[in-house]
Amino acid sequence: MLAPGTPPPLTPDKVIGWSGATEHPLLLWERGADQPSAYGELNFMPHNRQELWIGHIIVPLAQRGRGLGFAMVTRLLQMGFSVYDARQISLVVFPENEPAVNCYLKAGMVEDGLQLRNFDHCHGDFHMLRMVMSRRRYHRQVKHWSL
């Protein structure tokens, strides 16, 4: 359910296929590693290029619990506000994904309500938690990060 818009199984080719003109993928590599330790992307909102959204944070199961998700999220926020001059950055997450929600809260994002989503290859509707960070909040929060 990491990528509910992509039919399983999730493969590197499918992940590579996500990137288009409005997406900015980022790989996090640890020194000496032969493969990336995390993947994430920063995407422009279709209606407003001053608003961005974070998508598809992926940390391999064996790498979890080491702060790599937090490192990816903070770098994506930094890139969005510093490079793309975003006014706001948001994301959606399954509310029951407590490790991810806690990671985003630690980065300084705040909960902004639930959205109902339907995905083509899944049956039923899913509640997704929307989380946001404003530019003002980012400038207050960034000094608390240990990058």
Backbone as numpy.savetxt, mean C-alpha at the origin, in Angstrom:
# Nx Ny Nz CAx CAy CAz Cx Cy Cz
-6.33 -13.37 -1.04 -7.14 -12.17 -1.04 -6.29 -10.91 -1.04
-4.97 -11.08 -1.13 -4.09 -9.91 -1.18 -4.45 -9.00 -2.34
-4.74 -9.60 -3.47 -5.08 -8.83 -4.67 -6.41 -9.36 -5.19
-7.52 -8.94 -4.59 -8.80 -9.53 -4.94 -9.22 -9.29 -6.38
-8.62 -8.34 -7.05 -8.93 -8.12 -8.46 -8.16 -9.03 -9.39
-7.25 -9.82 -8.85 -6.43 -10.73 -9.65 -6.80 -12.17 -9.29
-7.23 -12.95 -10.27 -7.58 -14.35 -9.96 -6.35 -15.13 -9.47
-6.55 -16.00 -8.48 -5.43 -16.82 -8.00 -5.00 -17.83 -9.05
-3.78 -18.30 -8.97 -2.75 -17.96 -7.99 -2.03 -16.66 -8.38
-1.50 -15.98 -7.38 -0.74 -14.76 -7.61 0.66 -15.15 -8.05
1.07 -14.65 -9.21 2.39 -14.99 -9.77 3.17 -13.71 -10.05
4.50 -13.81 -10.18 5.28 -12.61 -10.54 4.80 -11.96 -11.84
4.41 -12.75 -12.84 3.92 -12.17 -14.09 2.65 -11.35 -13.88
1.75 -11.83 -13.01 0.53 -11.07 -12.73 0.86 -9.77 -12.01
1.80 -9.82 -11.08 2.21 -8.61 -10.35 2.81 -7.61 -11.32
3.69 -8.06 -12.20 4.31 -7.18 -13.20 3.22 -6.55 -14.08
2.17 -7.30 -14.37 1.08 -6.81 -15.21 0.24 -5.72 -14.58
0.36 -5.53 -13.26 -0.42 -4.50 -12.59 0.04 -3.10 -12.99
1.30 -2.93 -13.33 1.87 -1.60 -13.55 1.45 -1.04 -14.90
0.89 0.15 -14.85 0.51 0.87 -16.05 1.00 2.30 -15.94
0.41 3.18 -16.73 0.86 4.57 -16.78 0.60 5.33 -15.49
-0.37 4.90 -14.69 -0.69 5.64 -13.47 -0.15 4.97 -12.21
0.56 3.86 -12.35 1.11 3.16 -11.20 2.61 3.35 -11.12
3.10 3.41 -9.90 4.53 3.54 -9.66 4.96 2.43 -8.72
5.41 1.29 -9.27 5.81 0.17 -8.41 7.14 0.45 -7.73
7.29 -0.12 -6.54 8.52 0.03 -5.78 8.89 -1.33 -5.19
10.14 -1.70 -5.37 10.68 -2.93 -4.76 11.62 -2.54 -3.65
11.54 -3.25 -2.54 12.44 -3.04 -1.42 13.42 -4.20 -1.40
14.71 -3.90 -1.55 15.76 -4.91 -1.56 16.62 -4.74 -0.32
16.93 -5.82 0.34 17.88 -5.79 1.44 19.26 -6.04 0.87
20.27 -5.45 1.48 21.65 -5.63 1.00 21.99 -7.11 0.90
22.55 -7.48 -0.23 23.01 -8.85 -0.44 21.93 -9.85 -0.80
20.68 -9.43 -0.84 19.59 -10.35 -1.17 19.53 -10.60 -2.67
19.11 -11.80 -3.05 19.00 -12.14 -4.47 17.59 -11.93 -5.01
16.66 -11.51 -4.14 15.31 -11.19 -4.59 14.73 -10.10 -3.69
13.73 -9.40 -4.18 13.16 -8.31 -3.37 12.55 -8.82 -2.07
12.56 -7.98 -1.07 11.97 -8.32 0.23 10.55 -7.78 0.38
10.15 -6.85 -0.46 8.79 -6.30 -0.41 8.48 -5.61 -1.73
7.19 -5.53 -2.01 6.67 -4.85 -3.20 5.53 -3.95 -2.75
5.41 -2.81 -3.38 4.28 -1.92 -3.16 4.17 -0.98 -4.34
3.06 -0.30 -4.43 2.91 0.65 -5.53 2.15 1.88 -5.07
2.44 2.95 -5.75 1.79 4.23 -5.53 1.06 4.57 -6.82
-0.23 4.85 -6.72 -1.06 5.05 -7.89 -1.78 6.40 -7.82
-1.92 7.03 -8.97 -2.70 8.26 -9.05 -4.19 7.91 -9.04
-4.97 8.69 -8.33 -6.42 8.53 -8.39 -6.87 9.04 -9.76
-7.80 8.34 -10.38 -8.20 8.73 -11.74 -8.79 10.12 -11.85
-9.45 10.60 -10.81 -10.15 11.89 -10.88 -9.31 13.07 -10.39
-8.14 12.77 -9.75 -7.38 13.87 -9.15 -5.93 13.44 -8.95
-5.01 14.01 -9.70 -3.60 13.60 -9.61 -2.91 14.13 -8.35
-3.60 14.91 -7.52 -3.03 15.31 -6.24 -3.38 14.32 -5.14
-4.22 13.34 -5.48 -4.55 12.28 -4.55 -3.99 10.97 -5.10
-3.31 10.24 -4.23 -2.70 8.97 -4.62 -3.23 7.87 -3.71
-3.06 6.63 -4.16 -3.42 5.51 -3.29 -2.31 4.47 -3.34
-2.09 3.85 -2.21 -1.10 2.78 -2.07 -1.79 1.46 -2.37
-1.16 0.67 -3.20 -1.74 -0.63 -3.54 -0.77 -1.77 -3.39
-1.32 -2.92 -3.13 -0.61 -4.20 -3.19 0.70 -4.25 -2.42
0.66 -4.00 -1.14 1.85 -4.20 -0.32 2.05 -5.70 -0.16
3.17 -6.20 -0.63 3.47 -7.63 -0.56 4.79 -7.83 0.16
4.75 -8.61 1.22 5.95 -9.05 1.93 5.86 -10.56 2.01
6.85 -11.28 1.47 6.78 -12.75 1.52 6.61 -13.25 2.95
5.86 -14.33 3.08 5.54 -14.89 4.39 6.78 -15.07 5.26
7.85 -15.57 4.69 9.08 -15.81 5.46 9.75 -14.52 5.93
9.40 -13.38 5.33 10.03 -12.10 5.67 9.19 -11.26 6.63
7.99 -11.71 6.94 7.07 -10.90 7.74 7.53 -10.79 9.19
7.08 -9.71 9.84 7.40 -9.50 11.24 8.75 -8.82 11.46
9.37 -8.34 10.40 10.68 -7.72 10.48 10.65 -6.22 10.19
9.45 -5.66 10.02 9.34 -4.22 9.75 9.44 -3.85 8.28
9.45 -4.82 7.39 9.59 -4.52 5.96 8.34 -3.85 5.39
7.16 -4.25 5.87 5.92 -3.60 5.43 5.91 -2.14 5.84
6.33 -1.86 7.07 6.40 -0.49 7.56 7.41 0.31 6.72
8.55 -0.29 6.43 9.56 0.39 5.60 8.99 0.71 4.22
8.24 -0.23 3.64 7.65 0.00 2.32 6.61 1.10 2.38
5.73 1.05 3.35 4.66 2.05 3.46 5.25 3.44 3.67
6.21 3.58 4.57 6.78 4.90 4.83 7.51 5.43 3.61
8.16 4.58 2.85 8.83 5.04 1.63 7.83 5.45 0.55
6.73 4.72 0.45 5.69 5.11 -0.51 5.05 6.44 -0.11
4.80 6.63 1.18 4.26 7.92 1.64 5.25 9.04 1.36
6.51 8.79 1.67 7.56 9.79 1.42 7.62 10.15 -0.06
7.58 9.14 -0.93 7.62 9.37 -2.36 6.39 10.16 -2.81
5.22 9.79 -2.31 3.99 10.46 -2.72 3.95 11.93 -2.34
4.39 12.23 -1.13 4.32 13.62 -0.68 5.52 14.44 -1.15
6.69 13.84 -1.23 7.89 14.59 -1.60 8.11 14.68 -3.11
7.91 13.58 -3.82 8.17 13.55 -5.25 6.95 13.99 -6.06
5.76 13.48 -5.69 4.55 13.75 -6.48 3.68 14.85 -5.88
4.11 15.44 -4.77 3.42 16.57 -4.15 1.94 16.27 -3.89
1.68 15.07 -3.38 0.30 14.65 -3.10 -0.32 15.51 -2.02
-1.60 15.68 -2.12 -2.37 16.36 -1.08 -2.85 15.34 -0.05
-3.13 14.12 -0.55 -3.61 13.04 0.32 -3.24 11.70 -0.31
-2.96 10.72 0.55 -2.67 9.35 0.11 -3.57 8.42 0.90
-4.20 7.48 0.20 -5.11 6.55 0.86 -4.78 5.12 0.46
-5.45 4.19 1.11 -5.37 2.78 0.76 -6.61 2.10 1.31
-6.88 0.90 0.84 -7.94 0.08 1.43 -7.31 -1.24 1.85
-7.85 -1.80 2.93 -7.32 -3.03 3.50 -8.49 -3.81 4.09
-8.38 -5.13 4.06 -9.37 -5.93 4.75 -9.25 -5.64 6.25
-10.34 -5.24 6.92 -10.23 -4.84 8.32 -9.75 -5.97 9.23
-9.98 -7.22 8.84 -9.52 -8.34 9.66 -8.02 -8.62 9.49
-7.36 -7.93 8.58 -5.91 -8.08 8.39 -5.22 -7.19 9.42
-5.26 -7.62 10.67 -4.75 -6.80 11.77 -3.29 -6.41 11.64
-2.38 -7.32 11.20 -0.99 -6.87 11.06 -0.85 -5.70 10.07
-1.58 -5.75 8.96 -1.51 -4.66 7.98 -2.11 -3.38 8.55
-3.28 -3.48 9.17 -3.92 -2.29 9.75 -2.99 -1.66 10.78
-2.39 -2.47 11.64 -1.46 -1.94 12.65 -0.24 -1.29 12.02
0.25 -1.86 10.93 1.38 -1.27 10.21 1.02 0.13 9.70
-0.16 0.26 9.10 -0.57 1.54 8.55 -0.83 2.57 9.65
-1.39 2.11 10.77 -1.59 3.01 11.91 -0.24 3.47 12.45
0.72 2.57 12.55 2.06 2.92 13.04 2.71 3.97 12.13
2.44 3.87 10.83 2.99 4.84 9.88 2.29 6.19 9.99
1.17 6.24 10.71 0.48 7.51 10.91 -0.81 7.67 10.12
-1.20 6.64 9.38 -2.45 6.72 8.64 -3.61 6.62 9.62
-4.76 7.16 9.24 -5.94 7.11 10.09 -7.08 6.43 9.34
-7.95 5.80 10.11 -9.11 5.14 9.53 -10.10 6.18 9.02
-10.69 5.88 7.85 -11.59 6.84 7.20 -12.89 6.18 6.76
-13.28 5.10 7.42 -14.55 4.46 7.11 -14.40 3.18 6.32
-15.55 2.53 6.10 -15.59 1.28 5.36 -16.15 1.51 3.97
-15.66 0.70 3.02 -16.18 0.71 1.66 -16.63 -0.71 1.33
-17.69 -0.83 0.58 -18.16 -2.12 0.12 -17.60 -2.36 -1.27
-16.90 -3.47 -1.44 -16.29 -3.78 -2.74 -16.75 -5.15 -3.23
-16.86 -5.27 -4.55 -17.17 -6.54 -5.20 -16.06 -6.80 -6.20
-15.52 -8.02 -6.19 -14.42 -8.37 -7.08 -14.89 -9.45 -8.05
-14.50 -9.31 -9.31 -15.01 -10.16 -10.39 -14.91 -11.65 -10.11
-13.79 -12.12 -9.61 -13.61 -13.56 -9.45 -14.00 -14.08 -8.07
-14.49 -13.22 -7.20 -14.92 -13.61 -5.85 -16.43 -13.42 -5.76
-17.06 -14.25 -4.97 -18.51 -14.14 -4.80 -18.82 -13.29 -3.58
-19.73 -12.36 -3.74 -20.17 -11.54 -2.62 -19.45 -10.21 -2.54
-19.91 -9.43 -1.60 -19.32 -8.12 -1.34 -18.38 -8.22 -0.15
-17.37 -7.35 -0.14 -16.38 -7.35 0.92 -16.30 -5.94 1.51
-16.24 -5.88 2.83 -16.00 -4.61 3.50 -14.51 -4.36 3.54
-14.12 -3.18 3.08 -12.72 -2.77 3.07 -12.59 -1.52 3.93
-11.55 -1.48 4.74 -11.28 -0.31 5.57 -10.44 0.67 4.76
-10.92 1.90 4.65 -10.17 2.95 3.96 -9.33 3.67 5.02
-8.06 3.89 4.69 -7.15 4.61 5.58 -6.50 5.72 4.78
-6.23 6.85 5.41 -5.71 8.02 4.71 -4.60 8.70 5.51
-3.81 9.48 4.78 -2.87 10.41 5.39 -2.88 11.68 4.55
-3.03 12.81 5.21 -2.99 14.10 4.54 -1.54 14.59 4.51
-1.28 15.55 3.67 0.06 16.15 3.60 0.45 16.76 4.95
-0.49 17.45 5.60 -0.21 18.07 6.90 0.15 16.99 7.93
-0.61 15.92 7.97 -0.33 14.83 8.91 1.02 14.20 8.60
1.33 14.04 7.33 2.62 13.47 6.93 3.78 14.29 7.51
3.70 15.60 7.37 4.79 16.46 7.86 4.93 16.40 9.38
3.84 16.16 10.08 3.92 15.98 11.53 4.45 14.59 11.88
4.07 13.58 11.08 4.38 12.18 11.39 5.81 11.79 11.02
6.35 12.32 9.95 7.62 11.85 9.41 8.76 11.98 10.43
8.69 12.92 11.32 9.76 13.07 12.30 9.76 11.95 13.35
8.68 11.17 13.39 8.61 10.05 14.35 9.08 8.73 13.75
9.32 8.71 12.44 9.77 7.49 11.79 11.25 7.30 11.99
11.67 6.08 12.09 13.11 5.74 12.11 13.42 5.10 10.77
13.79 5.90 9.79 14.06 5.38 8.44 15.49 4.95 8.27
